[in-house]
Amino acid sequence: FGVGKNLFDRLQEDEYDYRRKINTYYPFHDEGEWELGRFLVENLTQTQIDKFLKLKWFHTRPRPSFTSKDQLLDWIDALPSFVPWKVSNIEFTGYKTTYPVQLIWRDALEVIKQLFSDPVFANHITFQPHVVNTRGQREYGDYMSADMAWKIQDHLPVGATQVPIILGSDKTPVTRITGGLEMHPLFITIGNLDSEVRSKATLRAWCCIAYMPIAKFRVHPDYQGILQARLWHKCVDLVCANLKIAAKDGCFMPDPSRYIRYVFTPLVAHVCDLPEATMIAAVSKSASPITMATQANFGDGVLYPPRTGHHTLQVIYEISKEVDPWDLDKFQKAAKAAHLSGVHMPYWSDWMFACPSVFLAGEILHTCIKFFADHPLNWVKETVGKRELDARFMVQHKRVGTRHFTKGVTHVNQMTGREHRDIQRTIVASIAGVAAPRFIRSIRALIEFIYLAQNPVHSPDSLHSMVQALSDFHAFKDAIVAAEARRGKKGVKEDFFIPKLELLQSFRGTVERLGTLMQFSADMTERLLITHCKHLFERTNRRSTDFTEQCVRILNRQESMELFNLYALFYSRGASLVNAIHIEDEEVTTVNPALSWVSRVLPDEAHSVHGPRPVRNHFLKGILSEDALTAFHLTSKPDFNALTPVSIQTKYSLLDFDHALSRFIDQLSLSTGEHTRWDHRYGRFRTWNKFRLQLHSAFQSRVIMPSRVVQAYPPSDAFPLGNCDTVLINVMGDDGQTSKSIFAVPKIPRASNLVLPTFLSNPLLYVQFFHFVANPNDRPELAMWTVERTYMIGQHGERYRCGGVVSLTDVTHAVELIPEYGNKVDEKISSATSLESYDRFFLNSFTDKESYHTFSTEFT
């Protein structure tokens, strides 16, 4: 539909653009002064800025052009900005509030135009629905690969583009005192952007469009909730009014490449927690916001018909014919009888294609992670006992990059979602031996469901597995009742009337309609609450009368500075303001659109871009396995530079090291036909205490995962038996191993005529072996492999651990072993000795989502 102007082009419509053609950084003197001003505003308070500018240091040196914090802030406020904030006074006739009700907002459609035309996102935006097939199965990823995108596209005019709207909202306290201040922001983004971009708060993919008023009405407490809910819906209706018009009639807006598109804006998701979801759906707390299930049905394990928007509006209409909606007492009673909340004009009622049974998408953080903390974790505490459960977590082996609960898991009243995820990792294997098998199986089924629900991509097979896991829980949940683990204020409970448990039934349908659930996780909005409320509030004067207005001014400055900084970087270097479409065939180490653009066009300026940094790619310069699927990294400087075999044997307490190395050299000499006159007994070895192992994602092979540290430290005071991790290696006949020592054959002096065989060119690893003694089917409640330490019998009948030397490149995965504790943890064992003290372990398949997927597919 023609060519228009993208976001950066519109910056040149600013009233001071004629000055910026001479000085790009106007009103600042030059780039250096701009960087100083930006640094001061971003990092110092206004008082601190004034103190800085009055330092005696400036008496003998040139001062910046701005002489006070007021002048600096005026200059920042003069930078180009697009969507102005407004303040609207709102009243409900006949209902007074303690303070005047003010809505601070900006037009959601104008914000969407700004997002849609931002050239930073040019290589991370999709305009049309598509179908992805992998290995003969349909793949559900981002919204545009799911069914709803196709359904809506079929109803749009030919050539039209849908810009799916995703809202996010939550209420948060900004002060901890009783009766303190609260804020209720509303955020927005678009489903055209890649989910990896939308999932990072620093990438500007989400924008704040309103701070909802939190009013106190002068009414009976019974009517406070219904009036506050109606006020909230009225405010969202005002903020999104133009989006609704565009959803029905369409509008024209330029994309990042300047092409004008005919756009429709359907609401496809609203990210929120359960209380907010019930308010949005206009239903009571005793009903599901997305299905026709009520409290008595929450534990049935049955997927009930959807609670469609049409049904809810029809019931509201029928009640309104009999009762005046503003007769709160009668209307609220009639609404509750129909499982409604009393909201009579929900904001989505006139939004084309909007249905709460669809757009209230399955939400991982609250519905899965916090559900686990509130219910399954408490069931485990009741069954195992707090003291024993703590002991089992405290003695687990410490791995680099993994949270270790030094004081246990039951003493903390408030945990973050990250901590809840860390507990999920090992809880199944940890309770083996102390809980009944059926009880363990019910907990494992929920953990499996939660892991599968977090897949970044889904297939019909993975969705079937997810549904089966939830079905397994309902089949074995009677064991939780039998263990008297589910308790309430009045003692043991035999029901499962848990609202979040019912929401899990809808996850499969949500994935098929909207795509993977992780793109709608409240992790993002929780982070935005911190950056757009709590951190902003700390930078105000903290007066309750106008703190929201101050927050808005600070937010405006942040957005203007980020945008202007990137624009000025390109404009001052003469680079194009259009981000050329770049087909990325190379491996992906991070998703940061701005960094990718600058690195490609102005590589010397990449340091000036903030945000997520790339994962270090060891596949470029590291040591690669034969199949090039695994990369290894050793530091250039070893921990020990010249150890003899005897020294290694003594330092690491490896009695058979010399024999193991001889056996390795002899076997490889025979199998490869390469021989050497070099005698290892007289060699000196460089030795490392750790290495890094890096893999590609098990879900998306183009994505490179962060590397994992594998430890192989010798015995010390802190670790009397050494500190070593476990790995899987690709050697015929061997199973799991503990890496005990990493060493490399030294380089032969130039004067020597010795030539080392190729099998000695890579670093070597001394390992002690485990062997598999049970497969997942042998212990269906765990569904994990069981391994035992491998022992050998000496000439005099003594038993010793079986060890050997392998090439470092034979390692395929870093794995986690959880000891088989039995009925009670040995009090003499600690986390420093547990891996060396036990002989029987479970190979933990829940170490992380990547490991779970690998064990569920490649190791079945």
N, C-alpha and C positions, 0 to 999 in steps of 0.2 A: 504493500500500500504506500510505497514511496520511501523517501529517506528523511530522517529527522535528526535530532541532536541527542546524543547520549548524555550521561550525567556530567562528564568532564567538559563536554562542549557547552553545557548550560552554565558552567562556572564562568565562562567568558562573557556571559550576559550581565555580570555584576557591574555595578555603577563605577567601580574603580578599575575596570579591566584596561582602560586606556593607559593608566599608570603602570599596570603590570606588564604591558608590552615593552616598557622601558626597564622596569625593575620587577622581576617576577614575584619577589617576596614582599612587595608593598603591602602594608605601610611600614614594614621593617626595612632596615637599610640594606641588608644583604642576607644570604643564606645563614651565615654564622649567627647573626642577631636573631633571626627567626628561630633557630635551634635553641638559643638561650631563652628566648621568651616562652617557647613551648615547654622547655624543661621546667622553668619556674612555675608556670601555671599548672602543669601536671603533677608536680612533686611537692610544692610548698603551699602553705596557707597564705592568705592575703597579708597577714601581719608579718609572716616570715619574708615575703617578697619585699615589703617595705624596708625591713631590717637589712636585707641583702643589698638593696640599692643605696643604702646609707652607709655602707662599710667604708672605712678610711682607705681601703684598698683602691677605691676609685679616685682618690684625691690625686694620685700620681699616674693614673692610667686613663685611657679613653673610657667615657661612660657610654652605655647604650643609649639609643635615641629616646627610649621611654625612660622617664625620670621617676615614676611612681607606679604603684600597683594599679591605681585607677586608670592611668593612661594605658598601661599594658593591657588591662582587661577591656578597655574600650577598643583597642586595636584588634584584640582577638574577636570581640563581638562584631567588628566590621568585616571579618572574613566572610566569604560567600556561604550562604545557607539557604535552604529551599523551603522546607515545610514549617511554617511558624506555629508556635504553640498558642492555644487560646484558653481563655477562662470563661466558663459558662456557669451562671447561677441557676440552680434547679430547685424547684419547690413542688411539693405535693399539697394541693389545696386541701385545707382542713387538718393537716398534720404538721405540727411545728417541730423543729429540731433544736437541739441545744446550741449549735452553732450554724451559721449559714452554710448551705451545701454548695460547694464549688467543684466543678469537674474541670480538670486541667488536661487538655487533649489537643490532638492535631488530626487533620483529615487523613483517615487510613488510606484512601485511594491515592492521595498525593505521595504518601510514604511508599506505597507499592510501586508507583511510577519511578520513584527514585531508586528503589531496589532493582527493579526490572531493567533499568537502563544503565546500571553501574558497569562500566567496562571491565572492572576487576574480575567479575564473575563470568566473563565471556566464554571461558573454556570449562565452566562448571555449571552450565545451565542447559536445560532440555526443553524444547518447545512442543514436541509431539509425543503422544503415547507410543509405546513400542512393546514388542514381545521378545523376551530373551529365552532361548532354549539352550540348555547345557546338558550334554550326555543324554539327549532324547527327552529331557524333562523341562517343563516350563520353570523359569526362575523368577521369583518375586523379590525385587530389590526396592528401589525408590518408588515413590508414588506413581510416576509415569509408566512403570512396568506392570501395574496392577489393573484390576478390572474396572474400578470406578473411573479411572482416567479415560478408558475407552467408552464407557457408558455415557459420560458427560460429553465427550467429543462427538459422539453420534447425534447429540441433540443440538450441536452448534452449527452455524452456517459454514458452508464450504470455505476453507481458507482461514477460519478463525483460530485463534490460539487461546487455550485456557491457561490462566494464571491461578493455580489452586491456592487458596488462602489457608494458612495455618495460624491459629491464634494460640496464645499461651497466657495463663493468668494464675495468680495465687496471692494470698494475703500473707504478709510477714510483719513481725514486730521489728522495729528499728531501735528500740530501747528495751532493756531487760527489766526495768522497774515495773511494779504492779500498776496496771492502768496506763502503761506507757503508750508511746505513739506507734501507730500501725500504718502501713502503706499497702495499697492493693493495685499494683501496676497491671497494664494490659500490653502484651507484646504481639508482634506480628512478623511473619516471614512468608515466603512463597515456596510451594512444592516443586517449582521448576529447578531450584538449586539442588545440587547434589547433597545427599544426606550427610556426607562427611564434612561439607562446608557448614551446614546448618547445625552440626553438633558441637561446634567450637565457638565459645562466646567472643573470642578476640577477632573473629573474622567479619564482623559487621553484617552478618546475614539476618540477624534479628534486630528489630527496632521497637522502641517503646512508643506507643501511640496514645497512652492515657494513664493518668493516675486516678483511679476510681475514688470517689468520696466515701469515707467510712463515717456514716452519720449516726447520731443517737437521736431517735425520735422520742418526743414526750408523750408516750403512750404506755399502756399496760405491757409488761414484758412478754405476754403471749403474742403480741402483734409486732414486736420489734423485728423478729426475723423475717416475716413476710414483707414488711415495708422496706427493709434493707435489700432484700432480694429483688423487689420490684424496681428499686432505685438503681441497682446494678444493671439490670436488663435495659432500663431506660437509657442509661449512660452508654452502654455498648451499642444500642440502637442508634444513638446520635453519632458516635464516633465512626461507625461503619455504614452510615446511611448511603454514601456515594458508592461504596463497594457493592451494596445490594442492587443499586441501579445498574452498575456495570455488569453484575452477574446476570441481570435480566436482559438488558439492551446492548451490552458491550460498549467499549470505548476504544480509542486509538492511543497507543503509546509506543515510543521507540524502544528497541532492544539494545543490548550493549554494543552491537555492531552498527547502530544508527538506523536499522530498518524499522519502519513503522508497521506495527501489527494491530490487527483487530482482535481485541482482548476481552475475554469474559472471566469473571472472578468468583467462582463458586467456593463456598466454605467446605473444606474437606476434613479438617481436624481442629480440635480445640484441646490443647494439652493442659491438664489440670489434675488435682487429686480428687478422691471420691466425694468429699463434702461439696466441693465446687461443682463436680459433675452432676450431683443430684439437684443443685440449685439451677444449673444451666438447663437440665432436662425438665425442670419444673415438676419434679416428683418428690414424694416424701422420703424420709430416711428409711422407711420400711420396704421400699421398692427399689428394684434395680433401675438405674438410669438408662440402660440400653436394651433390656429385655422385659417381658411381661412377668418375670419372676418377682415374688414378694418374699418377705422374711422367712416364711415357713418353707420356701422352696430353695433357699440359698445353699443348702448342703446336699441337694438331690443328685448332683452330678449329671444334670440334664440341661441341654441347651433349649431354652424357652423361645417362643417367637419374639421377634424384635418389637420394642416399644417405639413405634414409628412416630415421627413428628405429627403426621396427619391424625393418628389416633389420639395423641395428647391434645392437640388443638380441638378436635371434635368433642372430647370430654369437657374441655374448658368452655366451649361454646354451649353445650347442653346445660352446664351448671349456670352459666351466665344468663341463660334465658329465664332461669328460676330465681336467681339471687343476684343482687347488685354486687359487682366485684369490689366496690368500695365499702360495702357493709362487711367489714373484715371478719367479725365474729361468725356470721352465718356462712360467708363464702369460704372461710378457712375450714370450717367444719365439713362443709359439703365437699371441698377439695380433698381433705384427708380421707374421707370415706371412699374416694376414688383413687387413693394413693397418689394424690398430687400435693404440691406444696402451697398453692394459693397464688402463684404468679400467673397473671391472666394475659400478659402480653410478652412472651419470651422473645428475645432479640432475633432469634432465627426464624420466626414465624413467616416472614415475607422474604426470606433469602432463598433465591432459586437454587434448587438441588440440595438444600441443607436439610439433614435429618439427624437428630441427636443419636439415634441408634447406629449411625455410621460415623459421624464426625467426632463423637466421644470415643476416640480410638483407644485400644488397649494400651495401658501406660505401665512401663516396666518398673520405674523406681518405687512408686507407691503400691501398685497392685501386686508386684512380685517381691521386690527386695524388702520393703517395709512390712509387707504381709508375712514374710519369712521371719522377721525379727519379732513381730507381735504374736505369732502363733506357733509355727513349727519349732522355733528355737525354744520357746517356753515349754512346749511338750517334751522336748529333749531334756531340758533342765529338770522337769518333774520326774521323768523316768530314770535318768542316769544319776541325778543328784548333782547339786552345784559344785560340791567339793571335788567329786570324781571327774566331772566334765572339765573343770578348770585344770585339773592335773593332766588330763589327756592333751589339752591344747598347749600347756606350758612345756611339756617334754618333747614336743615335736621338733624335729631338726630344723635349724634356721637356714634358710636359703636367701641369697642376695636377691633383692627386688621383691620379696614376699613378706607381707606383714606377719610378725610373730607375736603372739599374745603372751607376753612375759608374765603377766599377772592373771591370766585366765580370761574368760569371756563373760562371766556372770556378774562381775562387780560393777560394770559400767552401765549406768542408767540411760545415758544418751549416747548413741553411736551414729555415725554417718553411714550413708549408703555404701561407701567404700569398705567400711569395717564389716558391715553385714555381708557383703560379697566375699570378704576374706574368710569369714566364719563358714560360709557355704562350701568353700573349697575343700575342707577336710572333715566336715562334721559327719559324713556318712561312714567313712572308714574309722573315724575316731570312736564311734559308739558301738562298733562291732564287739561282741563278746559280753557286753553288759546290758544290752537291750534285746528284747525278743525279736526273732527274725522278721515276723510280720510287721512289727513296729518299724524296724529299720527299712523295710521295703516301702512302707508308706512315705517315710521321710525321703528316701532316695527318689521315689517317683516325683515328688514335688521339686526336688533339686534338679532332676532331669528336665522337668517341664520348664523351670525357670531358665536353665541353660539354653534349651532349644528355643525358647521364646526370644532370646537375645541374639539369635543368628543374624548376621548382617545381610544374608540372602537366604531365601527359603525355596524349597522345591516341594512337590506333592509328597515325596517320601519323608522329608523332614517335618512337614505339617502332620502327616500321619503318625510319626513318632511322637510328636508333641501331644497330639490328642490321646494317643495310647498311654503316655506317661500320666496324664491327668486321670484317665480311666483307671489306671492301676492304683492311683492314690485312693480313689473312691472304693475300689475293691478291697483295699487293705486298711481303710481308716478305722474299722472296728477295733483294730489292735490299739489304737490311741485311746479309745474309750475303755477298753479292757485294762489298759495300764493306768487308768485314772489320771491321765496326763493332761486332759483338757479341763481346766478349772476356771471358775468365775468367782465373784465375790461371795456367792452362797455355797461354794464347794465344787464338787465334781459335776461337769456338764456332759450330757450324752448326745447333744445335738451339734450340728456344724452350721449354725445360722450365722455365717460369716459373709458379709456383703462382698468382700474382695474375692473370696473363693468362687462366688457365682460369676464374677466378671471374667474369670479365667476361661469359662466355657466359650466366650465369644472371640477368643484370640485368633483361632483359625480363620474365621470369617473376616476379621479385620485385616489379616495379612493378605487374604485373597482380594479384598476390595481396595485396600490402601497401600499395601506393600509392607516391608519389614517393620516391626514394632519399634526398633531402636531409634528410628528417625523421629518418633513421637515421645521419647522418654523425657520425663520432667527433670532429669539431670541438667538439661539446658536451662529451663526456666528457674530452677533453684540457683544456678550460677548467676543468672541475670538478676535475680532478686538481690544478690550480694553486690554486684557491680552497679545496679541502677537504683538501689535503695540504701542498703546499709553503708556501703563505702561513700556514697554521695552525701548521706546524712552527716557523716563524720566531718565532711568538709564545709558544712554550713555553720551558722552561728547557733544552731540547735534550738531556735525559738519555735515553739509549736504553732505560732500564728502564721508563719510564712515559709516553713522549711521546705514544703513541696515546691513552691515557686523558685526557691534557691536551687533545689535539686535540678529543676528543669533548665535553669540558666547554665549550671555546670555541665549538664548533659549536652546542651546545645554547643557549648565551647568544645567539648571533647569530640563530638561528631565533626564540627567544622575544622578543627585542627587536623584530625586524621585524614579527612578528605583533601584539604588544601595541601597538606604535606606531600601526598602522593601525586596530586596534580602538578604541583610546582616542581617536583623531581623530574617528571617527564617533560614538562613544558620548557624548563630551563636548559635541558639537554637536547632540545629539538626533536624529541621522540614523538611518535604518533600517539594521539589520544584514543585510538582504537586498539583494543587488545586483539591482535590477529588470532584467528582460530588455529590452534596448534594440536595436531593429532599426537597424543602421547603414547608412543609404542614402548617407551622405556619403562623400567620398573619404578614403582611409586614408593617413595620413602616418607612423604608427608603430604598433607593437603593444606596449602596456604596459597590461595589464588594471587594475592598481591606479591608475595615472595617469588612465585613462579614467573609472573609477568616481568618483574624487575630483573630477576636472574637471567631471563632470556634476552631482554632488550638492553639492560644496563647492568651487566654482571658485576661491575666494580662498585655498584651502589646497593648491593643486596643486604649489606650490614645495616642499612638505614630502615629496613622494614621490620616492624615488630610482629609478634605472633608466634605460632608454633614453628619450631625449627625442625629441619629434616632429621629423620632417623639416620644415624651413621651407617652407610652402606658398606659392609665388609665384603660384599661380593665383588667390589671393584678392585680392592688391593689386598684382600685377605687370602687365606689358604682355603681352597675349594675342595670339596669331596669329588670323587670320580664322576658322579652324575651331576655335579654343579648345583645340587639342590640345597646344600648346606655350606655355610661359610664359617671360618674360624679366625679368631684374632688373638694373637699373643703380643704383649708389649715388646717394644724393641729392646728394652733392657730386662734381662731375666732377673728373678729373685736371687739366684745363686749362679755365678758365672762359670765356675770350674769345679764341679764336684766329681770325685771318683766314684765308681760303683760301690765301693765300701762305704764312702761317706753318705751316699744316697740311702744305702741299706740301713745305716745307723740312724741318720737324721729322721727318716720317715718310718722307721721300725718295720722295714720290709725284709723279712728274713730270706725270702726266696728271690729277691730282685735279680741277683747275678744269674741264677739259673733260668729265670723267666726271660731275661734278655738274650741269653745264649740260645734258648729254644726258639725265640722269635726269629733271630738271625738265621739259624739253621733251617727252619721251616721255609722261610721266604727265599733262601738261597736255592733250595731244592725246587720249589714251585716256580720260581722265575728264571732259574738258570744263571742268575747273577751271583758271582762269588767275590769275596774280598779278602785281602791279606791283613786287613786292619783287625787288631785284637781289642775288643771292647774293654777287656779287663785292665788295660793300661790307658784307656781314654779318660778324658775329662769332659763333663757334660754341663751344658747350660740347663738350668732347671727353673721352672715357673710354678707358682702356687695357685694359679688360676688361668682360665682362658675364657673367651667369649664364643658363644655359639649362636648363629643367626639362621633363621629359616624364612621361607615365604609363607604367607598366610594360607592356612588350610582351606579357607573359604574362597579367597580371591588370589590366584597365584601371582598376579602382577604386584601385589602389595608386599613389601618387605617389612617384617616384624622387627621390633626392637630386639637387640641381642640379649642373651641371658648369660650371666656369669656362672661358670662351673668351678667350684672350689676344690683344691687339693692341698690343703695346708698340713704341715707336719705336726706331730704332737707338741703341745705347749702347756703352760700353766692353765690357761683358760679352756683349752681343749686337750685334756690328757691323752685322748686316743686319736687325736688328729681331727681336722674339720674338712670332711670330704663330701661331695655331692654324688648323686647317682645319674647314670646315663644309660641309654640303649645304644648298642653298637651293632654294626652290620657285619658280623663274623659268623660263618656257618657253625652251628652247634653251640654257640654261646648265647646267653640271654641278657639279663640285666647285669650291670657292673657298678661298682663304686670306683670312681677315679681317685687314685691315691697319689700319683706323682706324674707331672708333665715334664718331659725332658727332650732335648734335641741332641743329636750327634754333632759334635763340634766340626767346624770347617777344617779340612786338612791344610796344613801349611803349604804355601806356594812352592817351597823347595822340595816337597815330597812328591813322589811319583805314584802315590796311592790314589785310587779312584773308588769312591764309595758307590755302592749299588743304589739304584733309584729308590728302593723301598726304605732307605735310610735318609732320604732327602727331606721328608716331612717330620715334624715333631712326633715323638712317641708318647704313649700313655701307659703307665702301669696301672692295672685294674685288678680288683678282686671280684670274683664272679658270684652271681646268683643264678638259680635255675627255677623255672616255673614249675609249681607243684599243683596248681589248680587253675582252671579257666573260669571265666565269668559265669558259666552255666552251673558250675559246682556250688556256687554260693549266690543263688538268684537274688537274695535280699541285698547283696552288695553289687553284683554284676561287675566284679573287678578281678583281675589276675592276681594270684597269690604267688609270691616268690620266697625262696629260702636261700640262705647263704650256702655256698658250695664249699665243702671241706674235703681234704685229702687225708689219707692215713699214711703216716711215715713208716720207716723201716722198723721202728721200735714200738709201733702201735699208737703213737701220739697223733692227735688230730690237729691239722693246721688249715688255714684258709687257702683256698685255691686262687692263685693269682696268675697274671700273665701280662705280656706287653703287646700292645696293639698300636696301629698307626692312629694318630689323632683324627685323621679323616675318615676312620671307620665309625666314628660317633655319629648317630643320626638324630637323637633327641635327648634333651635334658629332662629327666623324669623325677617324680617325687614318690618316695616310699613312706608309708605310714605303718608303724609297728603294729603287730597283732598283740594288743595289750592284754587280752584275756578279760577276766572278770574285774581285775583291779590293777592299776598302774603301780609298778614297783617304785616305792618312795626313794630308793637309792639312786634312781636314774634321773638324769637331767637332759635338757635339750642338747647339751654339749656331748653327751655320751649315748643318747638313745639309738642313733643309727649304728653305732658300733656294739651296743650291748644286746640288742635283740637279734634273733636269727631268722624270724619269719615276718614278712611284711606284705601289705597290700599295695599294689601298683595303682596309685591314685589317679583315676580318670577324670577327676573334677579339678585338677590343678589350675586350669584356666579354660576358657571357652575353646581356644585353639586345640589344646590337648584333648578335651572332651570330644571334639569333632573328629580328631585323628583316631582316637581309640574306638569311636563309634563306627567309623567307616573303614579305615585301613587295617585295623587290628581285630576285626570281628572274626 
